[in-house]
Amino acid sequence: MAQKNLTDFTKHQSIVGQEESEENKLSPNCKELILSLPREKGWITPYLYLFQGFWYAAAEIQAINNFQNHFQAKDSDIIVASVPKSGTTWLKALIYAIVNRQYFPSLENHPLLTFNPHELVPPFEFIIYDDIYNQIHDVSNMAEPRLFGTHVPFTSLAKSIKETNCKIIYICRNLFDTFISTWTFVNEIMPQFLPTLPLEEAFERYCKGIIGFGPSWNHILDYWKESINRPDKVLFLKYEDLKEDVNFNVKKMAEFLGCPFTQEEESSGVTENIIKLCSFEKMKELKVNKFGTMGKNRIIENKYFFRKAEIGDWTNYLSPSLVRELSNIIEEKFSASGLSFKAYE
Ligand SMILES: Nc1ncnc2c1ncn2[C@@H]1O[C@H](COP(=O)(O)OS(=O)(=O)O)[C@@H](OP(=O)(O)O)[C@H]1O
């Protein structure tokens, strides 16, 4: 127990205290920018700031600035974009396995067995351009096709992503499950001796759109519109559809990326093996995902990225009045878009 408390204390210093120290480490330009932005109480960090129409922690804004100013996309790049907690980890694993399948015909030494998907498909805003700890990475010499992840909304992506022929595969999920997945994740990575974020309080902020990379509906609708306008550029997926027919969607992704599965690959089980390798059941039990860590100072345990993976778990948490509130928002925001979500199994 003493050991646990010590770990929690370290986490406390690193997570909750980090925003103030991070604000001190921001570049002068970014500090000035932050001061000019509307701010609200954050979920894990003390504040979230409204930047280019979406809410972020201070360090994320600096990272996004770096990303916008420095990232040079190549036509062959593949970007895995998502709303947080909507199936990013799964999608990263699938895309990594699809794109690199010729190098790992037998799955024995597959990198996904020893690395978490977020390490294989690094996010722009948390790893590559996060220079709070002098961590800007040179990605110009990465093997092609380069795979990147991001939660950054379409509007704030680096210009070169929009101008080149690189591909974006986007995933989102029904907002009820996305909210619960986020709330449970946040409470897991908060130290135990701090009070958990009450569900009602988190829900209220969520419904106002105040969540990292939110409002979620604007995030989803922007990528949705882009996928309609430029179907060769953006492939739009829903977590629920992926669950319902992963085989169909894996083939669709491979085609979209210009590397369709051959008849021979299909009949020899290549597609099925990729699906099994990336399945929740398989990934959750891997040593790296059970005991590994990631993030700044490696304080986030990988196991928290693999919780239940169910559609409709929110029914165990949300009261009828909260369900009504979010249903009304969904109706208002999505009804004209032609986009709908399955929220029950
Ligand atoms: N392989 C696989 N298959 C199906 N579902 C999976 C898989 N891996 C993770 N998950 C579930 O995805 C939820 C986490 O979302 P993200 O991966 O987007 O999280 S993050 O944004 O990268 O932090 C989270 O959902 P919940 O269980 O509902 O919380 C994970 O359990």
The ligand as a MOL file (V3000), in Angstrom:
LIG
                    3D

  0  0  0     0  0            999 V3000
M  V30 BEGIN CTAB
M  V30 COUNTS 31 33 0 0 0
M  V30 BEGIN ATOM
M  V30 1 N -8.1600 -4.1130 -30.2900 0
M  V30 2 C -9.2630 -3.4770 -29.9090 0
M  V30 3 N -10.4730 -3.8150 -30.4130 0
M  V30 4 C -11.5960 -3.1710 -30.0230 0
M  V30 5 N -11.6160 -2.1650 -29.1230 0
M  V30 6 C -10.4280 -1.7870 -28.5800 0
M  V30 7 C -9.2200 -2.4090 -28.9520 0
M  V30 8 N -8.2120 -1.8350 -28.2610 0
M  V30 9 C -8.7630 -0.8930 -27.4820 0
M  V30 10 N -10.1040 -0.8630 -27.6640 0
M  V30 11 C -11.0830 -0.0010 -26.9810 0
M  V30 12 O -10.9870 1.3290 -27.5270 0
M  V30 13 C -11.2260 2.2810 -26.4910 0
M  V30 14 C -10.0250 3.1840 -26.3450 0
M  V30 15 O -10.0730 4.1140 -27.3920 0
M  V30 16 P -8.7850 4.6720 -28.0840 0
M  V30 17 O -7.9150 3.5640 -28.5020 0
M  V30 18 O -9.2500 5.6110 -29.1310 0
M  V30 19 O -8.0790 5.4860 -26.9240 0
M  V30 20 S -6.9740 6.6230 -27.1550 0
M  V30 21 O -7.6800 7.7860 -27.7440 0
M  V30 22 O -5.9400 6.1100 -28.0090 0
M  V30 23 O -6.5070 6.9470 -25.7940 0
M  V30 24 C -11.4860 1.4950 -25.2170 0
M  V30 25 O -12.9000 1.3460 -25.1520 0
M  V30 26 P -13.6750 1.0900 -23.7610 0
M  V30 27 O -13.3370 -0.3140 -23.3770 0
M  V30 28 O -15.1260 1.2500 -24.0860 0
M  V30 29 O -13.1840 2.1050 -22.7860 0
M  V30 30 C -10.7660 0.2040 -25.5150 0
M  V30 31 O -11.1840 -0.8840 -24.7380 0
M  V30 END ATOM
M  V30 BEGIN BOND
M  V30 1 1 1 2
M  V30 2 1 2 3
M  V30 3 2 2 7
M  V30 4 2 3 4
M  V30 5 1 4 5
M  V30 6 2 5 6
M  V30 7 1 6 7
M  V30 8 1 6 10
M  V30 9 1 7 8
M  V30 10 2 8 9
M  V30 11 1 9 10
M  V30 12 1 10 11
M  V30 13 1 11 12
M  V30 14 1 11 30
M  V30 15 1 12 13
M  V30 16 1 13 14
M  V30 17 1 13 24
M  V30 18 1 14 15
M  V30 19 1 15 16
M  V30 20 2 16 17
M  V30 21 1 16 18
M  V30 22 1 16 19
M  V30 23 1 19 20
M  V30 24 2 20 21
M  V30 25 2 20 22
M  V30 26 1 20 23
M  V30 27 1 24 25
M  V30 28 1 24 30
M  V30 29 1 25 26
M  V30 30 2 26 27
M  V30 31 1 26 28
M  V30 32 1 26 29
M  V30 33 1 30 31
M  V30 END BOND
M  V30 END CTAB
M  END
